[in-house]
Amino acid sequence: MPTDKTETALSALRQAIAGLENAIDMRIELQRESSEVEGEVRRVHADRARLAQELDQSEFRANRLEEVNREVSRRLVTAMETIRAVLDR
C-alpha cells in the first residue's frame, strides 16, 4: 500500500524524468538545427568561391575586351589617316 511519501517521491521522479526527456528532445533539436546551419554555411562558402571565380573570369574578359577595343581603335585611326592621305593626293 503506497504511502504519501512514496507517491510524492514517484511524482517527483516522474517530473524529473519528463524534464530530462524534454531536455534531451531540445538538445536533439538544437543539434539538428546546428547541422542544418553548418550545411547552409558550407553552401554559402561554395557559392562565394564560385562567384569569386566567375568575377575573376569576367574581369579577365573585360580587360581583354578593353585591350581589343584599344587595338581596333588604333587600327581605325591608322586606316582613317591612310584614307585621308590617299584622298589628299
PyMOL Python script that loads the backbone (N, CA, C, O; Angstrom):
from pymol import cmd

cmd.read_pdbstr("""\
ATOM      1  N   MET A   1       0.836  -1.171   0.000  1.00  0.00           N
ATOM      2  CA  MET A   1       0.000   0.000   0.000  1.00  0.00           C
ATOM      3  C   MET A   1       0.886   1.240   0.000  1.00  0.00           C
ATOM      4  O   MET A   1       1.625   1.473   0.957  1.00  0.00           O
ATOM      5  N   PRO A   2       0.816   2.052  -1.083  1.00  0.00           N
ATOM      6  CA  PRO A   2       1.703   3.206  -1.186  1.00  0.00           C
ATOM      7  C   PRO A   2       1.353   4.266  -0.149  1.00  0.00           C
ATOM      8  O   PRO A   2       0.192   4.493   0.191  1.00  0.00           O
ATOM      9  N   THR A   3       2.380   4.881   0.320  1.00  0.00           N
ATOM     10  CA  THR A   3       2.197   5.956   1.294  1.00  0.00           C
ATOM     11  C   THR A   3       2.274   7.281   0.572  1.00  0.00           C
ATOM     12  O   THR A   3       2.640   7.346  -0.602  1.00  0.00           O
ATOM     13  N   ASP A   4       1.927   8.331   1.282  1.00  0.00           N
ATOM     14  CA  ASP A   4       2.007   9.667   0.697  1.00  0.00           C
ATOM     15  C   ASP A   4       3.441  10.012   0.309  1.00  0.00           C
ATOM     16  O   ASP A   4       3.670  10.669  -0.707  1.00  0.00           O
ATOM     17  N   LYS A   5       4.387   9.581   1.099  1.00  0.00           N
ATOM     18  CA  LYS A   5       5.800   9.854   0.785  1.00  0.00           C
ATOM     19  C   LYS A   5       6.203   9.127  -0.497  1.00  0.00           C
ATOM     20  O   LYS A   5       6.930   9.678  -1.324  1.00  0.00           O
ATOM     21  N   THR A   6       5.740   7.919  -0.656  1.00  0.00           N
ATOM     22  CA  THR A   6       6.056   7.152  -1.846  1.00  0.00           C
ATOM     23  C   THR A   6       5.447   7.823  -3.071  1.00  0.00           C
ATOM     24  O   THR A   6       6.112   7.979  -4.095  1.00  0.00           O
ATOM     25  N   GLU A   7       4.185   8.217  -2.966  1.00  0.00           N
ATOM     26  CA  GLU A   7       3.517   8.905  -4.065  1.00  0.00           C
ATOM     27  C   GLU A   7       4.221  10.212  -4.413  1.00  0.00           C
ATOM     28  O   GLU A   7       4.391  10.540  -5.587  1.00  0.00           O
ATOM     29  N   THR A   8       4.629  10.954  -3.386  1.00  0.00           N
ATOM     30  CA  THR A   8       5.333  12.215  -3.601  1.00  0.00           C
ATOM     31  C   THR A   8       6.662  11.959  -4.301  1.00  0.00           C
ATOM     32  O   THR A   8       7.031  12.676  -5.230  1.00  0.00           O
ATOM     33  N   ALA A   9       7.378  10.932  -3.849  1.00  0.00           N
ATOM     34  CA  ALA A   9       8.668  10.597  -4.459  1.00  0.00           C
ATOM     35  C   ALA A   9       8.479  10.147  -5.906  1.00  0.00           C
ATOM     36  O   ALA A   9       9.244  10.537  -6.789  1.00  0.00           O
ATOM     37  N   LEU A  10       7.450   9.319  -6.145  1.00  0.00           N
ATOM     38  CA  LEU A  10       7.190   8.861  -7.512  1.00  0.00           C
ATOM     39  C   LEU A  10       6.789  10.023  -8.412  1.00  0.00           C
ATOM     40  O   LEU A  10       7.203  10.083  -9.570  1.00  0.00           O
ATOM     41  N   SER A  11       5.999  10.930  -7.898  1.00  0.00           N
ATOM     42  CA  SER A  11       5.587  12.109  -8.670  1.00  0.00           C
ATOM     43  C   SER A  11       6.801  12.963  -9.014  1.00  0.00           C
ATOM     44  O   SER A  11       6.940  13.433 -10.144  1.00  0.00           O
ATOM     45  N   ALA A  12       7.681  13.161  -8.031  1.00  0.00           N
ATOM     46  CA  ALA A  12       8.895  13.944  -8.260  1.00  0.00           C
ATOM     47  C   ALA A  12       9.780  13.247  -9.299  1.00  0.00           C
ATOM     48  O   ALA A  12      10.374  13.891 -10.164  1.00  0.00           O
ATOM     49  N   LEU A  13       9.854  11.914  -9.190  1.00  0.00           N
ATOM     50  CA  LEU A  13      10.655  11.141 -10.147  1.00  0.00           C
ATOM     51  C   LEU A  13      10.067  11.263 -11.557  1.00  0.00           C
ATOM     52  O   LEU A  13      10.808  11.437 -12.524  1.00  0.00           O
ATOM     53  N   ARG A  14       8.738  11.171 -11.674  1.00  0.00           N
ATOM     54  CA  ARG A  14       8.096  11.320 -12.985  1.00  0.00           C
ATOM     55  C   ARG A  14       8.371  12.704 -13.572  1.00  0.00           C
ATOM     56  O   ARG A  14       8.658  12.834 -14.763  1.00  0.00           O
ATOM     57  N   GLN A  15       8.284  13.717 -12.745  1.00  0.00           N
ATOM     58  CA  GLN A  15       8.559  15.084 -13.217  1.00  0.00           C
ATOM     59  C   GLN A  15      10.010  15.227 -13.658  1.00  0.00           C
ATOM     60  O   GLN A  15      10.306  15.849 -14.679  1.00  0.00           O
ATOM     61  N   ALA A  16      10.914  14.639 -12.869  1.00  0.00           N
ATOM     62  CA  ALA A  16      12.332  14.706 -13.224  1.00  0.00           C
ATOM     63  C   ALA A  16      12.588  13.993 -14.550  1.00  0.00           C
ATOM     64  O   ALA A  16      13.344  14.487 -15.386  1.00  0.00           O
ATOM     65  N   ILE A  17      11.957  12.829 -14.742  1.00  0.00           N
ATOM     66  CA  ILE A  17      12.121  12.074 -15.989  1.00  0.00           C
ATOM     67  C   ILE A  17      11.528  12.865 -17.153  1.00  0.00           C
ATOM     68  O   ILE A  17      12.128  12.938 -18.225  1.00  0.00           O
ATOM     69  N   ALA A  18      10.352  13.459 -16.945  1.00  0.00           N
ATOM     70  CA  ALA A  18       9.737  14.270 -18.001  1.00  0.00           C
ATOM     71  C   ALA A  18      10.633  15.460 -18.351  1.00  0.00           C
ATOM     72  O   ALA A  18      10.803  15.788 -19.526  1.00  0.00           O
ATOM     73  N   GLY A  19      11.202  16.100 -17.338  1.00  0.00           N
ATOM     74  CA  GLY A  19      12.122  17.218 -17.588  1.00  0.00           C
ATOM     75  C   GLY A  19      13.348  16.773 -18.355  1.00  0.00           C
ATOM     76  O   GLY A  19      13.810  17.470 -19.258  1.00  0.00           O
ATOM     77  N   LEU A  20      13.877  15.612 -17.998  1.00  0.00           N
ATOM     78  CA  LEU A  20      15.046  15.064 -18.689  1.00  0.00           C
ATOM     79  C   LEU A  20      14.699  14.740 -20.148  1.00  0.00           C
ATOM     80  O   LEU A  20      15.479  15.033 -21.055  1.00  0.00           O
ATOM     81  N   GLU A  21      13.535  14.139 -20.366  1.00  0.00           N
ATOM     82  CA  GLU A  21      13.115  13.834 -21.734  1.00  0.00           C
ATOM     83  C   GLU A  21      12.965  15.117 -22.556  1.00  0.00           C
ATOM     84  O   GLU A  21      13.363  15.162 -23.719  1.00  0.00           O
ATOM     85  N   ASN A  22      12.393  16.149 -21.951  1.00  0.00           N
ATOM     86  CA  ASN A  22      12.257  17.440 -22.645  1.00  0.00           C
ATOM     87  C   ASN A  22      13.625  18.028 -22.974  1.00  0.00           C
ATOM     88  O   ASN A  22      13.840  18.541 -24.072  1.00  0.00           O
ATOM     89  N   ALA A  23      14.547  17.950 -22.015  1.00  0.00           N
ATOM     90  CA  ALA A  23      15.895  18.476 -22.242  1.00  0.00           C
ATOM     91  C   ALA A  23      16.584  17.707 -23.371  1.00  0.00           C
ATOM     92  O   ALA A  23      17.269  18.306 -24.200  1.00  0.00           O
ATOM     93  N   ILE A  24      16.408  16.395 -23.404  1.00  0.00           N
ATOM     94  CA  ILE A  24      17.005  15.577 -24.463  1.00  0.00           C
ATOM     95  C   ILE A  24      16.399  15.948 -25.814  1.00  0.00           C
ATOM     96  O   ILE A  24      17.119  16.102 -26.800  1.00  0.00           O
ATOM     97  N   ASP A  25      15.060  16.092 -25.856  1.00  0.00           N
ATOM     98  CA  ASP A  25      14.397  16.477 -27.103  1.00  0.00           C
ATOM     99  C   ASP A  25      14.903  17.838 -27.595  1.00  0.00           C
ATOM    100  O   ASP A  25      15.154  18.023 -28.786  1.00  0.00           O
ATOM    101  N   MET A  26      15.049  18.782 -26.668  1.00  0.00           N
ATOM    102  CA  MET A  26      15.542  20.114 -27.054  1.00  0.00           C
ATOM    103  C   MET A  26      16.973  20.029 -27.570  1.00  0.00           C
ATOM    104  O   MET A  26      17.323  20.690 -28.548  1.00  0.00           O
ATOM    105  N   ARG A  27      17.798  19.219 -26.919  1.00  0.00           N
ATOM    106  CA  ARG A  27      19.197  19.061 -27.337  1.00  0.00           C
ATOM    107  C   ARG A  27      19.268  18.450 -28.739  1.00  0.00           C
ATOM    108  O   ARG A  27      20.058  18.893 -29.572  1.00  0.00           O
ATOM    109  N   ILE A  28      18.453  17.448 -28.990  1.00  0.00           N
ATOM    110  CA  ILE A  28      18.423  16.816 -30.309  1.00  0.00           C
ATOM    111  C   ILE A  28      17.998  17.830 -31.368  1.00  0.00           C
ATOM    112  O   ILE A  28      18.580  17.885 -32.452  1.00  0.00           O
ATOM    113  N   GLU A  29      16.982  18.632 -31.052  1.00  0.00           N
ATOM    114  CA  GLU A  29      16.510  19.656 -31.984  1.00  0.00           C
ATOM    115  C   GLU A  29      17.606  20.695 -32.254  1.00  0.00           C
ATOM    116  O   GLU A  29      17.811  21.105 -33.397  1.00  0.00           O
ATOM    117  N   LEU A  30      18.296  21.110 -31.208  1.00  0.00           N
ATOM    118  CA  LEU A  30      19.386  22.084 -31.383  1.00  0.00           C
ATOM    119  C   LEU A  30      20.501  21.514 -32.257  1.00  0.00           C
ATOM    120  O   LEU A  30      21.050  22.215 -33.106  1.00  0.00           O
ATOM    121  N   GLN A  31      20.830  20.247 -32.048  1.00  0.00           N
ATOM    122  CA  GLN A  31      21.870  19.614 -32.861  1.00  0.00           C
ATOM    123  C   GLN A  31      21.425  19.525 -34.322  1.00  0.00           C
ATOM    124  O   GLN A  31      22.224  19.743 -35.233  1.00  0.00           O
ATOM    125  N   ARG A  32      20.149  19.206 -34.542  1.00  0.00           N
ATOM    126  CA  ARG A  32      19.634  19.129 -35.908  1.00  0.00           C
ATOM    127  C   ARG A  32      19.706  20.504 -36.571  1.00  0.00           C
ATOM    128  O   ARG A  32      20.140  20.626 -37.716  1.00  0.00           O
ATOM    129  N   GLU A  33      19.278  21.539 -35.841  1.00  0.00           N
ATOM    130  CA  GLU A  33      19.331  22.898 -36.385  1.00  0.00           C
ATOM    131  C   GLU A  33      20.767  23.326 -36.636  1.00  0.00           C
ATOM    132  O   GLU A  33      21.068  23.961 -37.646  1.00  0.00           O
ATOM    133  N   SER A  34      21.653  22.974 -35.710  1.00  0.00           N
ATOM    134  CA  SER A  34      23.069  23.316 -35.877  1.00  0.00           C
ATOM    135  C   SER A  34      23.633  22.640 -37.117  1.00  0.00           C
ATOM    136  O   SER A  34      24.397  23.249 -37.867  1.00  0.00           O
ATOM    137  N   SER A  35      23.266  21.404 -37.331  1.00  0.00           N
ATOM    138  CA  SER A  35      23.723  20.674 -38.514  1.00  0.00           C
ATOM    139  C   SER A  35      23.199  21.338 -39.779  1.00  0.00           C
ATOM    140  O   SER A  35      23.924  21.449 -40.768  1.00  0.00           O
ATOM    141  N   GLU A  36      21.946  21.781 -39.755  1.00  0.00           N
ATOM    142  CA  GLU A  36      21.379  22.466 -40.919  1.00  0.00           C
ATOM    143  C   GLU A  36      22.102  23.778 -41.177  1.00  0.00           C
ATOM    144  O   GLU A  36      22.367  24.129 -42.327  1.00  0.00           O
ATOM    145  N   VAL A  37      22.423  24.506 -40.108  1.00  0.00           N
ATOM    146  CA  VAL A  37      23.137  25.781 -40.250  1.00  0.00           C
ATOM    147  C   VAL A  37      24.531  25.530 -40.819  1.00  0.00           C
ATOM    148  O   VAL A  37      24.985  26.264 -41.696  1.00  0.00           O
ATOM    149  N   GLU A  38      25.208  24.500 -40.324  1.00  0.00           N
ATOM    150  CA  GLU A  38      26.541  24.184 -40.840  1.00  0.00           C
ATOM    151  C   GLU A  38      26.476  23.841 -42.324  1.00  0.00           C
ATOM    152  O   GLU A  38      27.349  24.242 -43.094  1.00  0.00           O
ATOM    153  N   GLY A  39      25.455  23.107 -42.726  1.00  0.00           N
ATOM    154  CA  GLY A  39      25.286  22.784 -44.136  1.00  0.00           C
ATOM    155  C   GLY A  39      25.048  24.032 -44.962  1.00  0.00           C
ATOM    156  O   GLY A  39      25.595  24.175 -46.055  1.00  0.00           O
ATOM    157  N   GLU A  40      24.236  24.933 -44.443  1.00  0.00           N
ATOM    158  CA  GLU A  40      23.962  26.190 -45.153  1.00  0.00           C
ATOM    159  C   GLU A  40      25.231  27.031 -45.257  1.00  0.00           C
ATOM    160  O   GLU A  40      25.481  27.646 -46.294  1.00  0.00           O
ATOM    161  N   VAL A  41      26.032  27.064 -44.197  1.00  0.00           N
ATOM    162  CA  VAL A  41      27.295  27.818 -44.223  1.00  0.00           C
ATOM    163  C   VAL A  41      28.226  27.231 -45.286  1.00  0.00           C
ATOM    164  O   VAL A  41      28.877  27.970 -46.024  1.00  0.00           O
ATOM    165  N   ARG A  42      28.284  25.899 -45.358  1.00  0.00           N
ATOM    166  CA  ARG A  42      29.121  25.268 -46.396  1.00  0.00           C
ATOM    167  C   ARG A  42      28.625  25.641 -47.792  1.00  0.00           C
ATOM    168  O   ARG A  42      29.424  25.919 -48.687  1.00  0.00           O
ATOM    169  N   ARG A  43      27.301  25.646 -47.974  1.00  0.00           N
ATOM    170  CA  ARG A  43      26.754  26.014 -49.289  1.00  0.00           C
ATOM    171  C   ARG A  43      27.077  27.472 -49.617  1.00  0.00           C
ATOM    172  O   ARG A  43      27.416  27.794 -50.756  1.00  0.00           O
ATOM    173  N   VAL A  44      26.972  28.352 -48.616  1.00  0.00           N
ATOM    174  CA  VAL A  44      27.275  29.772 -48.845  1.00  0.00           C
ATOM    175  C   VAL A  44      28.741  29.944 -49.227  1.00  0.00           C
ATOM    176  O   VAL A  44      29.063  30.714 -50.132  1.00  0.00           O
ATOM    177  N   HIS A  45      29.631  29.229 -48.538  1.00  0.00           N
ATOM    178  CA  HIS A  45      31.059  29.317 -48.865  1.00  0.00           C
ATOM    179  C   HIS A  45      31.326  28.795 -50.279  1.00  0.00           C
ATOM    180  O   HIS A  45      32.125  29.372 -51.017  1.00  0.00           O
ATOM    181  N   ALA A  46      30.664  27.716 -50.649  1.00  0.00           N
ATOM    182  CA  ALA A  46      30.847  27.179 -52.003  1.00  0.00           C
ATOM    183  C   ALA A  46      30.333  28.181 -53.035  1.00  0.00           C
ATOM    184  O   ALA A  46      30.973  28.403 -54.063  1.00  0.00           O
ATOM    185  N   ASP A  47      29.173  28.785 -52.758  1.00  0.00           N
ATOM    186  CA  ASP A  47      28.631  29.798 -53.679  1.00  0.00           C
ATOM    187  C   ASP A  47      29.573  30.989 -53.782  1.00  0.00           C
ATOM    188  O   ASP A  47      29.801  31.515 -54.872  1.00  0.00           O
ATOM    189  N   ARG A  48      30.117  31.411 -52.652  1.00  0.00           N
ATOM    190  CA  ARG A  48      31.033  32.550 -52.634  1.00  0.00           C
ATOM    191  C   ARG A  48      32.271  32.246 -53.481  1.00  0.00           C
ATOM    192  O   ARG A  48      32.717  33.086 -54.262  1.00  0.00           O
ATOM    193  N   ALA A  49      32.815  31.053 -53.322  1.00  0.00           N
ATOM    194  CA  ALA A  49      34.001  30.668 -54.093  1.00  0.00           C
ATOM    195  C   ALA A  49      33.683  30.640 -55.590  1.00  0.00           C
ATOM    196  O   ALA A  49      34.474  31.103 -56.412  1.00  0.00           O
ATOM    197  N   ARG A  50      32.514  30.091 -55.930  1.00  0.00           N
ATOM    198  CA  ARG A  50      32.114  30.038 -57.340  1.00  0.00           C
ATOM    199  C   ARG A  50      31.927  31.441 -57.895  1.00  0.00           C
ATOM    200  O   ARG A  50      32.376  31.736 -59.003  1.00  0.00           O
ATOM    201  N   LEU A  51      31.265  32.312 -57.130  1.00  0.00           N
ATOM    202  CA  LEU A  51      31.047  33.681 -57.589  1.00  0.00           C
ATOM    203  C   LEU A  51      32.357  34.445 -57.714  1.00  0.00           C
ATOM    204  O   LEU A  51      32.525  35.240 -58.639  1.00  0.00           O
ATOM    205  N   ALA A  52      33.284  34.213 -56.794  1.00  0.00           N
ATOM    206  CA  ALA A  52      34.592  34.874 -56.883  1.00  0.00           C
ATOM    207  C   ALA A  52      35.321  34.437 -58.148  1.00  0.00           C
ATOM    208  O   ALA A  52      35.950  35.250 -58.825  1.00  0.00           O
ATOM    209  N   GLN A  53      35.232  33.156 -58.459  1.00  0.00           N
ATOM    210  CA  GLN A  53      35.875  32.656 -59.674  1.00  0.00           C
ATOM    211  C   GLN A  53      35.222  33.260 -60.916  1.00  0.00           C
ATOM    212  O   GLN A  53      35.910  33.669 -61.851  1.00  0.00           O
ATOM    213  N   GLU A  54      33.890  33.312 -60.919  1.00  0.00           N
ATOM    214  CA  GLU A  54      33.189  33.910 -62.060  1.00  0.00           C
ATOM    215  C   GLU A  54      33.534  35.391 -62.201  1.00  0.00           C
ATOM    216  O   GLU A  54      33.679  35.893 -63.315  1.00  0.00           O
ATOM    217  N   LEU A  55      33.664  36.090 -61.072  1.00  0.00           N
ATOM    218  CA  LEU A  55      34.043  37.502 -61.117  1.00  0.00           C
ATOM    219  C   LEU A  55      35.445  37.662 -61.705  1.00  0.00           C
ATOM    220  O   LEU A  55      35.674  38.534 -62.543  1.00  0.00           O
ATOM    221  N   ASP A  56      36.373  36.825 -61.268  1.00  0.00           N
ATOM    222  CA  ASP A  56      37.730  36.883 -61.820  1.00  0.00           C
ATOM    223  C   ASP A  56      37.714  36.652 -63.325  1.00  0.00           C
ATOM    224  O   ASP A  56      38.400  37.353 -64.067  1.00  0.00           O
ATOM    225  N   GLN A  57      36.932  35.669 -63.781  1.00  0.00           N
ATOM    226  CA  GLN A  57      36.847  35.388 -65.213  1.00  0.00           C
ATOM    227  C   GLN A  57      36.226  36.567 -65.964  1.00  0.00           C
ATOM    228  O   GLN A  57      36.667  36.921 -67.058  1.00  0.00           O
ATOM    229  N   SER A  58      35.207  37.162 -65.366  1.00  0.00           N
ATOM    230  CA  SER A  58      34.550  38.314 -66.002  1.00  0.00           C
ATOM    231  C   SER A  58      35.499  39.503 -66.086  1.00  0.00           C
ATOM    232  O   SER A  58      35.523  40.209 -67.094  1.00  0.00           O
ATOM    233  N   GLU A  59      36.272  39.724 -65.041  1.00  0.00           N
ATOM    234  CA  GLU A  59      37.244  40.820 -65.061  1.00  0.00           C
ATOM    235  C   GLU A  59      38.305  40.571 -66.126  1.00  0.00           C
ATOM    236  O   GLU A  59      38.722  41.495 -66.826  1.00  0.00           O
ATOM    237  N   PHE A  60      38.742  39.314 -66.247  1.00  0.00           N
ATOM    238  CA  PHE A  60      39.726  38.975 -67.273  1.00  0.00           C
ATOM    239  C   PHE A  60      39.163  39.263 -68.658  1.00  0.00           C
ATOM    240  O   PHE A  60      39.831  39.870 -69.495  1.00  0.00           O
ATOM    241  N   ARG A  61      37.914  38.818 -68.899  1.00  0.00           N
ATOM    242  CA  ARG A  61      37.289  39.056 -70.207  1.00  0.00           C
ATOM    243  C   ARG A  61      37.105  40.548 -70.461  1.00  0.00           C
ATOM    244  O   ARG A  61      37.317  41.016 -71.580  1.00  0.00           O
ATOM    245  N   ALA A  62      36.711  41.301 -69.430  1.00  0.00           N
ATOM    246  CA  ALA A  62      36.527  42.750 -69.594  1.00  0.00           C
ATOM    247  C   ALA A  62      37.852  43.416 -69.941  1.00  0.00           C
ATOM    248  O   ALA A  62      37.900  44.288 -70.808  1.00  0.00           O
ATOM    249  N   ASN A  63      38.932  43.011 -69.268  1.00  0.00           N
ATOM    250  CA  ASN A  63      40.254  43.567 -69.574  1.00  0.00           C
ATOM    251  C   ASN A  63      40.678  43.211 -70.995  1.00  0.00           C
ATOM    252  O   ASN A  63      41.236  44.038 -71.716  1.00  0.00           O
ATOM    253  N   ARG A  64      40.409  41.980 -71.382  1.00  0.00           N
ATOM    254  CA  ARG A  64      40.768  41.546 -72.735  1.00  0.00           C
ATOM    255  C   ARG A  64      39.969  42.342 -73.778  1.00  0.00           C
ATOM    256  O   ARG A  64      40.522  42.770 -74.791  1.00  0.00           O
ATOM    257  N   LEU A  65      38.670  42.537 -73.525  1.00  0.00           N
ATOM    258  CA  LEU A  65      37.851  43.322 -74.456  1.00  0.00           C
ATOM    259  C   LEU A  65      38.346  44.757 -74.532  1.00  0.00           C
ATOM    260  O   LEU A  65      38.332  45.364 -75.603  1.00  0.00           O
ATOM    261  N   GLU A  66      38.778  45.295 -73.421  1.00  0.00           N
ATOM    262  CA  GLU A  66      39.308  46.656 -73.417  1.00  0.00           C
ATOM    263  C   GLU A  66      40.574  46.736 -74.271  1.00  0.00           C
ATOM    264  O   GLU A  66      40.762  47.689 -75.027  1.00  0.00           O
ATOM    265  N   GLU A  67      41.435  45.735 -74.145  1.00  0.00           N
ATOM    266  CA  GLU A  67      42.650  45.699 -74.956  1.00  0.00           C
ATOM    267  C   GLU A  67      42.310  45.603 -76.445  1.00  0.00           C
ATOM    268  O   GLU A  67      42.884  46.313 -77.270  1.00  0.00           O
ATOM    269  N   VAL A  68      41.381  44.725 -76.772  1.00  0.00           N
ATOM    270  CA  VAL A  68      40.967  44.556 -78.170  1.00  0.00           C
ATOM    271  C   VAL A  68      40.346  45.846 -78.684  1.00  0.00           C
ATOM    272  O   VAL A  68      40.600  46.249 -79.819  1.00  0.00           O
ATOM    273  N   ASN A  69      39.543  46.489 -77.867  1.00  0.00           N
ATOM    274  CA  ASN A  69      38.907  47.748 -78.247  1.00  0.00           C
ATOM    275  C   ASN A  69      39.962  48.811 -78.563  1.00  0.00           C
ATOM    276  O   ASN A  69      39.842  49.535 -79.552  1.00  0.00           O
ATOM    277  N   ARG A  70      40.991  48.903 -77.723  1.00  0.00           N
ATOM    278  CA  ARG A  70      42.071  49.872 -77.981  1.00  0.00           C
ATOM    279  C   ARG A  70      42.785  49.555 -79.298  1.00  0.00           C
ATOM    280  O   ARG A  70      43.113  50.460 -80.065  1.00  0.00           O
ATOM    281  N   GLU A  71      43.021  48.274 -79.551  1.00  0.00           N
ATOM    282  CA  GLU A  71      43.698  47.874 -80.783  1.00  0.00           C
ATOM    283  C   GLU A  71      42.837  48.197 -82.008  1.00  0.00           C
ATOM    284  O   GLU A  71      43.348  48.687 -83.014  1.00  0.00           O
ATOM    285  N   VAL A  72      41.555  47.929 -81.925  1.00  0.00           N
ATOM    286  CA  VAL A  72      40.650  48.246 -83.039  1.00  0.00           C
ATOM    287  C   VAL A  72      40.617  49.747 -83.262  1.00  0.00           C
ATOM    288  O   VAL A  72      40.655  50.213 -84.401  1.00  0.00           O
ATOM    289  N   SER A  73      40.546  50.501 -82.179  1.00  0.00           N
ATOM    290  CA  SER A  73      40.527  51.955 -82.284  1.00  0.00           C
ATOM    291  C   SER A  73      41.807  52.457 -82.941  1.00  0.00           C
ATOM    292  O   SER A  73      41.752  53.326 -83.811  1.00  0.00           O
ATOM    293  N   ARG A  74      42.949  51.926 -82.541  1.00  0.00           N
ATOM    294  CA  ARG A  74      44.231  52.314 -83.133  1.00  0.00           C
ATOM    295  C   ARG A  74      44.250  52.010 -84.630  1.00  0.00           C
ATOM    296  O   ARG A  74      44.703  52.824 -85.434  1.00  0.00           O
ATOM    297  N   ARG A  75      43.755  50.831 -84.990  1.00  0.00           N
ATOM    298  CA  ARG A  75      43.739  50.440 -86.405  1.00  0.00           C
ATOM    299  C   ARG A  75      42.793  51.327 -87.212  1.00  0.00           C
ATOM    300  O   ARG A  75      43.079  51.668 -88.360  1.00  0.00           O
ATOM    301  N   LEU A  76      41.653  51.700 -86.599  1.00  0.00           N
ATOM    302  CA  LEU A  76      40.728  52.591 -87.298  1.00  0.00           C
ATOM    303  C   LEU A  76      41.359  53.958 -87.544  1.00  0.00           C
ATOM    304  O   LEU A  76      41.203  54.537 -88.620  1.00  0.00           O
ATOM    305  N   VAL A  77      42.071  54.469 -86.546  1.00  0.00           N
ATOM    306  CA  VAL A  77      42.748  55.755 -86.709  1.00  0.00           C
ATOM    307  C   VAL A  77      43.777  55.645 -87.832  1.00  0.00           C
ATOM    308  O   VAL A  77      43.868  56.533 -88.678  1.00  0.00           O
ATOM    309  N   THR A  78      44.542  54.574 -87.843  1.00  0.00           N
ATOM    310  CA  THR A  78      45.542  54.356 -88.896  1.00  0.00           C
ATOM    311  C   THR A  78      44.873  54.278 -90.267  1.00  0.00           C
ATOM    312  O   THR A  78      45.348  54.868 -91.237  1.00  0.00           O
ATOM    313  N   ALA A  79      43.761  53.540 -90.331  1.00  0.00           N
ATOM    314  CA  ALA A  79      43.039  53.415 -91.611  1.00  0.00           C
ATOM    315  C   ALA A  79      42.501  54.766 -92.063  1.00  0.00           C
ATOM    316  O   ALA A  79      42.579  55.102 -93.245  1.00  0.00           O
ATOM    317  N   MET A  80      41.949  55.551 -91.120  1.00  0.00           N
ATOM    318  CA  MET A  80      41.419  56.877 -91.496  1.00  0.00           C
ATOM    319  C   MET A  80      42.542  57.796 -91.970  1.00  0.00           C
ATOM    320  O   MET A  80      42.357  58.554 -92.922  1.00  0.00           O
ATOM    321  N   GLU A  81      43.690  57.737 -91.324  1.00  0.00           N
ATOM    322  CA  GLU A  81      44.819  58.555 -91.745  1.00  0.00           C
ATOM    323  C   GLU A  81      45.300  58.153 -93.135  1.00  0.00           C
ATOM    324  O   GLU A  81      45.652  59.002 -93.954  1.00  0.00           O
ATOM    325  N   THR A  82      45.309  56.860 -93.384  1.00  0.00           N
ATOM    326  CA  THR A  82      45.712  56.361 -94.699  1.00  0.00           C
ATOM    327  C   THR A  82      44.742  56.830 -95.774  1.00  0.00           C
ATOM    328  O   THR A  82      45.151  57.254 -96.855  1.00  0.00           O
ATOM    329  N   ILE A  83      43.438  56.747 -95.459  1.00  0.00           N
ATOM    330  CA  ILE A  83      42.423  57.177 -96.422  1.00  0.00           C
ATOM    331  C   ILE A  83      42.560  58.679 -96.685  1.00  0.00           C
ATOM    332  O   ILE A  83      42.467  59.118 -97.831  1.00  0.00           O
ATOM    333  N   ARG A  84      42.783  59.470 -95.624  1.00  0.00           N
ATOM    334  CA  ARG A  84      42.965  60.944 -95.818  1.00  0.00           C
ATOM    335  C   ARG A  84      44.177  61.208 -96.692  1.00  0.00           C
ATOM    336  O   ARG A  84      44.142  62.049 -97.591  1.00  0.00           O
ATOM    337  N   ALA A  85      45.255  60.476 -96.416  1.00  0.00           N
ATOM    338  CA  ALA A  85      46.473  60.671 -97.199  1.00  0.00           C
ATOM    339  C   ALA A  85      46.231  60.365 -98.658  1.00  0.00           C
ATOM    340  O   ALA A  85      46.716  61.081 -99.535  1.00  0.00           O
ATOM    341  N   VAL A  86      45.472  59.290 -98.931  1.00  0.00           N
ATOM    342  CA  VAL A  86      45.183  58.923-100.333  1.00  0.00           C
ATOM    343  C   VAL A  86      44.291  59.982-100.972  1.00  0.00           C
ATOM    344  O   VAL A  86      44.495  60.362-102.126  1.00  0.00           O
ATOM    345  N   LEU A  87      43.312  60.452-100.226  1.00  0.00           N
ATOM    346  CA  LEU A  87      42.380  61.475-100.773  1.00  0.00           C
ATOM    347  C   LEU A  87      43.074  62.815-100.996  1.00  0.00           C
ATOM    348  O   LEU A  87      42.714  63.547-101.918  1.00  0.00           O
ATOM    349  N   ASP A  88      44.061  63.146-100.169  1.00  0.00           N
ATOM    350  CA  ASP A  88      44.760  64.415-100.301  1.00  0.00           C
ATOM    351  C   ASP A  88      45.717  64.418-101.496  1.00  0.00           C
ATOM    352  O   ASP A  88      46.169  65.494-101.888  1.00  0.00           O
ATOM    353  N   ARG A  89      46.036  63.307-102.074  1.00  0.00           N
ATOM    354  CA  ARG A  89      46.977  63.248-103.201  1.00  0.00           C
ATOM    355  C   ARG A  89      46.371  63.701-104.434  1.00  0.00           C
ATOM    356  O   ARG A  89      47.027  63.714-105.476  1.00  0.00           O
TER     357      ARG A  89
END
""", "prot")
cmd.dss("prot")
cmd.show_as("cartoon", "prot")
cmd.util.cbc("prot")
cmd.orient("prot")
